[in-house]
Amino acid sequence: MQEEAVRDVIEGRDSVVVLPTGGGKSLCYQVPALVREGMAVVVSPLISLMKDQVDSLVSNGVAAALVNSTQSDEQKRETAAKIRNGEIDLLYLAPERLLTNRTLDFLTTIPISFFAIDEAHCVSNWGHDFRPEYRGLRVLKNRFPDASVHAFTATASERVRDDIADQLQLDSPNVLVGSFDRPNLTYRMIRRDNALRQIMRVIDQHRGESGVVYCITRKEVEQTAAALTAEGISALPYHAGLDDETRQNNQDAFIREKVDVIVATVAFGMGIDKSNVRFVIHAGMPKSIEHYQQESGRAGRDGLASQCVLLYSGGDLMTWKRILEMGDRSNFDEAMQNVNAMSDLCSGVKCRHAAIVNYFGQEFDVDNCNACDVCLGELDTVEDPITLSQKILSCVVRLKERYGVAYTVKVLTGSREPKIAEAGHDQLSTYNLLGNESAAAVRMWVEQLVSQGFLERYGEYNVLRLTSEGRDLLQRKGTVTLTRSKVSASGGRSSRSPVTESWEGVDRALFDRLRARRSELAAERKVPAYVIFGDAVLRDLARVRPSSLAGLGRIKGIGERKLAEFGELFLSEINTHCEDGSLTRDVVGVPAESRPAVAAAKPKSLKGVAVQQEAFAMFKQGKSVAEVADAMGRATSTVRGYLNHYISEAKVTDPSPWVTVEKVRHIEAALSASQDGRLKPIREALEANEEVEEDISYEEIRVVVACCQNR
């Protein structure tokens, strides 16, 4: 959706853009800043994030700058002078600095093209990282009426998107929501038994590569970082309890590849723009799927295959409950719903990619993602799941649906705890019914029954009770899937995993040599390594082994400026390596499988095209949006999007199949009210027209405007 997002900014149309981590949001405002007259202002929450983006832009020849509290007064004066002289295209500011009267007054004297608000979910109280200072950004539309405002985020539900638009007072914004799927990531959800051993198993597969280990508490961060260091892993901790200098130094060490692994709480992540994170491990369950999407999304931003391993246990749910109880209780119930949804994802037996995409209200068109523990066959299914389910459901009924997961598991496995005997539950027919199974396995099955809708948690203490589907299953009506974990599910890499494919054809020794040279150059310039070249570029250089600067220039990701600045240096390294080993040069025919993200997405895109063409055929027959939505079983909003594409591609000039003749007449008469293509002035003109008796929606206006443009 980059093209449409870029077009909105260039044309000055307010927008809300939701693209997944690594989906290229920053490009959507960086490119327009070079096209539009005036200076663009980017609102960003963290100093480190601003600095990384400005360093990257400057290295590509873009006139970008930032102003923050770490700079001297002289540096700030120099930047202000450049802004007055029209020498800056992009200015990065934190919301707190932007909203000072001094800054706002200064910017009103400068031609501002637009404002781009990064991490815009912070605006919404319903978002997963609400920041009150972001609410103040609503003044931008009043103070700068000629500048458009664009909100960008990686994770936002429909409720959050609407709240963002409302809080920022956006003018009829175009809302663009990209796919939440990250096909180059392999997801694994694994029961935690020996966390350090399980973490080490993943790290061992990625020795010398960058990775993040997330822990729930600061104490766990410190303990895990120390344990990894003792195992010979280059690791540092990161959490809000560290002093600012230590935290910043540790983050810089990770970004500049002086350390391989960062062990962190959720305080780490928003300020990280590192493309070559090869693995993300969660040593405990995150508190929401939104958080998991953000945190796991730190992996593989360069499009190369990467691992996301989540270690969880039933105790994580109670840990989060205790933490949430100590915080703001006003959103406690909603926060616990998010925790339970995350728990259901962990224990679920549905394709992980599909489950995440479906959670955000999107469809997943691939039958087998080939990139998660479920689809890779790493979970063994139980042979007779209905009988096993009946035993568990019967126990919940015998306990009169008054106990939680932990107690139910103890009864089923024959625990001799005094409280069970005191309650007389050791006399139940279901007591010790699964005594030959481990408590961990039984707990997993209970949670799988919850995730599949046969059991539900309710009340303050998350008591278990049967759903109507669960009562049917007691009568052997319905289907259920229960699994056992295979040994390989502890983080082992499947031969079918895209992780191995992304290295196909790569000269690993040359890659390591180029990576070391990149680190030296990054250290000299005091910039992150990816600012020089990303891992994807280095892998292609190590596949092709180009023999000339022209050959380097044909590698995707090496532009003219990078070629001029670094071409000779990297060509020299390639020459020396190939001469020492008498290796062939300019290798052609790099297999398509070495592009795992594209290869994984291809079946989905083909199916998506077929679905869209099906809609186009019905629109050609004159069917309405409602008729097409009903026939295809799709959401009305999705079908409206198909209609907009159809009108554009087919150059449709007659809107009458979708808008009544009377409404078309009124809309066409009001077109002159909009001089810049915005729909709101047209809507306001229609509302002021006493002849217009029916309400006319923005969707109807958009259809008529598009048809008129085609004429």
C-alpha positions, 0 to 999 in steps of 0.5 A: 500500500506504499504507492497509495499512501505516498500519493495521499501525502503528495496530494495533501489528503489526510490519512491513517496508514497501518502497515506491519513492522518492516512494511516500509512506513517511513518511505511513505512520508520520506518520498513525499517530503522530497516532492512537495514544496516546503518542509515536512515535520515528522513526529517521533517518540524516541530520540534514538529512532529519530537519530537513526532515521536522520543518519540513514536519510543523510547517508542517502543524500537527503536534507534531514535534521532533528532537534532534541534535548541532547543537542547543544544550543549552537547545534539547535541554532544551526538547524534553525538557520538551515530551516529558515534558508529552506535547506531542510526537507525533513525535520524530526521532533518529539511531540513534547518539543513540537508542542511548545509555544516556541516551536509552534510559533517558529514553525508558523513562519516556515512553509510546512508541507505536512506533518507525519505522526509516527507510532500514531497508536500512542494517540489512542487511549485504546492503543497498546502504548497510549501516551498522553502527550500525543493527544496534544497533536490535535492542535496541528490542524488548527495552527497549520490549516494548509498542512495535511496530517498523516498518522502511521502505525504498525498495529491498530484495530479499527477502534484505534484507527477511528480514535486516531482520526478523531483525536487528531481531527483529521479531515476525511482521512483515507484509511489504509490498512496493509496486510498484517502477515509477515511471510518471512517470519517462522512462528513457534509457540512452545511450552516453557520447561527449561527457559535458558536451555530453550533460549540457547537452542535458538541462539545456537542456530544464529551464532554471530547474528542479531537477536532479541530476547523479551522477558516480562520483568526486569529481574528476569531480564537481568538474570537471563542476560547474565546467564547468556553471558556466562554461556559465552553469548555476547548479550546486554540487558535493557529495561526501564530500571537502568539509568538513561546512559546505560540503557542508551549505551546498551541499545547503541551497542546492539544497533552497531553490532558490538553485541549480538543479543539484547535481553529486554522488557517491552520498554525496548523496541519502539526506537529500534530501526534495525533491519537484520534481527534474525530472531526474536525470543519471548521468554514469557507470554506478551500481554496482548497480540498487538504487543506480540505483533510489534515485538516479533515484528522486530525480526526480519525487517529486511525481508529475509527469513527469521525466527520468532519463538515464544516460550509460555506457561500457564503461570504467565497469565497470572503474572500479567493479572498481578501486574495489571492489578497494580496499574490503572484499574479503569481498563483492567477488564479489557486488558485481561481480555487481551491477555486471554486472547494472547493465551489462546493464541499460544495454546491454539492449534490453528496456523499462527500466521492465520490466527494473527491475521484473523485477529486483526480482522483480515483473511488469510488465503494460504492453506499452509503457511509453511512457516509456523510450528502448526503448519510445519507439523511440529505438533503431534495430534492426539489420536482420540481427541474427543474422548480426551476432551470428554474427560476434561469437560466432565471434570469441569462439570463435576467441579460445578464450573467453580474452579480455574485451570490450575485446580482442574489440572490437579484434580485430573492428574490426581494431586494429593494436595490437602485442599483437594481432599478437604473439598472431597474432590478426590472422590469425584469420578474424574479424579486422577482420570489423567494421572498417567499424563504430565500436569503440563500436558493436561494444562495444555489440553485445557487451554486448547479447549479454551482457544477452540471455544469449548471452554471459557474463562469468566469472572475475576478469578478466570473460572472455567465453564463449558460453552454450548459447543463444549456441551455438544462435544460432551455428547460427541457432537463436533470436532476438536484438535488436541496436540502433544509437543514433539521434541523438535518443537523446542526450537529445532529448524525444519528442513522446510523452513525458509530460514535455510532457503534464504542462505541458498547460494550464499558464500558464507565466508565472503558474507562474514568478511563483508559483514566485518567490513560493514561493521568497521565502516559503521563504527567509523561513521558512528551509524548503525550497520544497516545504514551502510548496507542491509544483510539482504545486500550483503547476501546478494553480494556474497551470492553473485560476487560481482567483478566490477562497480557496474556489477555492484550497481545491479545489486538491489539496495545499492543506489548511486550514492552508496555505490560511489561511497562504498563501491570500491571498498566492498569490491576490494574485499570481494576481489581479495576473497575471490583471488585467494580462493580462485572463485568464479565471479558474476554468478547468475541464476540465483534461485527464486527460493533465496527470496523467501518473503516473495516466494511465501507471499506468491500463492496468497497474492495470486489468490487475492488477484483471483478474488478481486477479478471475481468482484470485478466481473460482478461489478461489470454486470452492474451488481451493487456493493451489498450484492457482491459482498453477500455473494462473496462472503466478504465485508462491505468495506473490503468490497468497497475497496474492490469497487474503487479499484474496478472504477479506476482500472476499467475507467468507468464513467457511469456511477449509476449502478452504485449511486442513484441517479438523483444522488449523482445529480446532486453530487456532480452539482457540488463538485465545484465546492472542492478545489483540491480533491478533498471530499469533505467540502463536497459533503458539506455543500450537499448538507447545506443544499435544501434540495438534498433529502437523503443522506449521501455517504462519503463512499457514494461521493467517492464513486461519483468523483472517480467516475467524473475523473475518468471522463 
